[in-house]
Amino acid sequence: MSKICQITGKKAMVGNNVSHSKRRTKRTFDVNLFTKKFYWVEQDMWISLKISAAGLRTINKIGLDAAIKKAAEKGCLYA
């Protein structure tokens, strides 16, 4: 569960470092993750989520409760 967004399910991607001589070596493109605490009004409790910047925008747009329900349907939310 290290580098995975709990709302969107985004994880690190693998690609190539390309040097000036076009030599390719493997590298990872990590996700822009934050550990953030949210107050969940429906459950009257604080929760801590590891979310990406896109997940934060999703929560701001549709709300925390709707984002958690959507993530649980997709199977992205980890206990």
C-alpha positions in Angstrom: 0.0 0.0 0.0 3.0 2.3 -0.2 2.6 4.5 -3.3 -1.1 4.1 -4.1 -3.8 6.8 -3.9 -6.7 5.6 -1.8 -9.3 7.6 -3.7 -8.3 7.3 -7.4 -6.1 4.1 -7.2 -3.2 5.7 -9.0 0.1 4.0 -8.6 3.7 4.5 -9.7 4.4 3.9 -13.5 7.5 2.5 -15.0 9.3 4.2 -17.9 12.8 5.0 -19.3 15.4 7.5 -18.5 16.7 8.6 -21.9 20.2 10.0 -21.9 21.7 12.3 -24.6 23.1 9.3 -26.4 19.6 7.7 -26.3 20.7 5.0 -23.8 17.6 3.8 -21.9 17.5 2.8 -18.3 14.5 2.0 -16.2 12.9 4.5 -13.8 9.7 5.0 -12.0 7.2 7.9 -12.2 5.9 8.3 -8.7 2.5 9.6 -7.8 2.1 13.0 -6.2 0.9 11.7 -2.8 0.0 13.4 0.4 -1.0 12.1 3.8 -4.0 14.2 4.8 -6.5 14.1 7.6 -10.2 14.8 6.8 -13.2 15.2 9.1 -15.9 12.8 7.9 -19.1 14.4 9.0 -21.4 11.4 8.3 -19.4 9.2 10.6 -18.4 12.0 13.0 -14.7 11.1 13.0 -11.3 12.1 11.6 -9.8 9.8 9.0 -6.3 9.9 7.6 -5.9 9.2 3.8 -3.0 8.8 1.5 -4.2 10.6 -1.6 -2.8 12.1 -4.8 -3.3 15.6 -5.9 -6.0 14.4 -8.3 -7.7 12.6 -5.4 -7.7 15.9 -3.4 -9.4 17.7 -6.3 -12.0 14.9 -6.5 -12.8 15.3 -2.8 -13.0 19.1 -3.3 -15.4 18.6 -6.2 -17.8 15.9 -5.1 -17.3 15.8 -1.3 -15.6 13.3 1.0 -18.5 11.0 1.5 -19.2 10.6 -2.2 -15.5 10.1 -3.0 -15.1 7.4 -0.4 -18.2 5.6 -1.7 -16.9 5.8 -5.3 -13.5 4.5 -4.2 -15.0 1.6 -2.3 -17.0 0.6 -5.4 -13.9 0.7 -7.6 -11.9 -1.2 -4.9 -9.3 1.5 -4.4 -10.0 2.2 -0.7 -7.8 0.2 1.7 -8.7 -0.2 5.4 
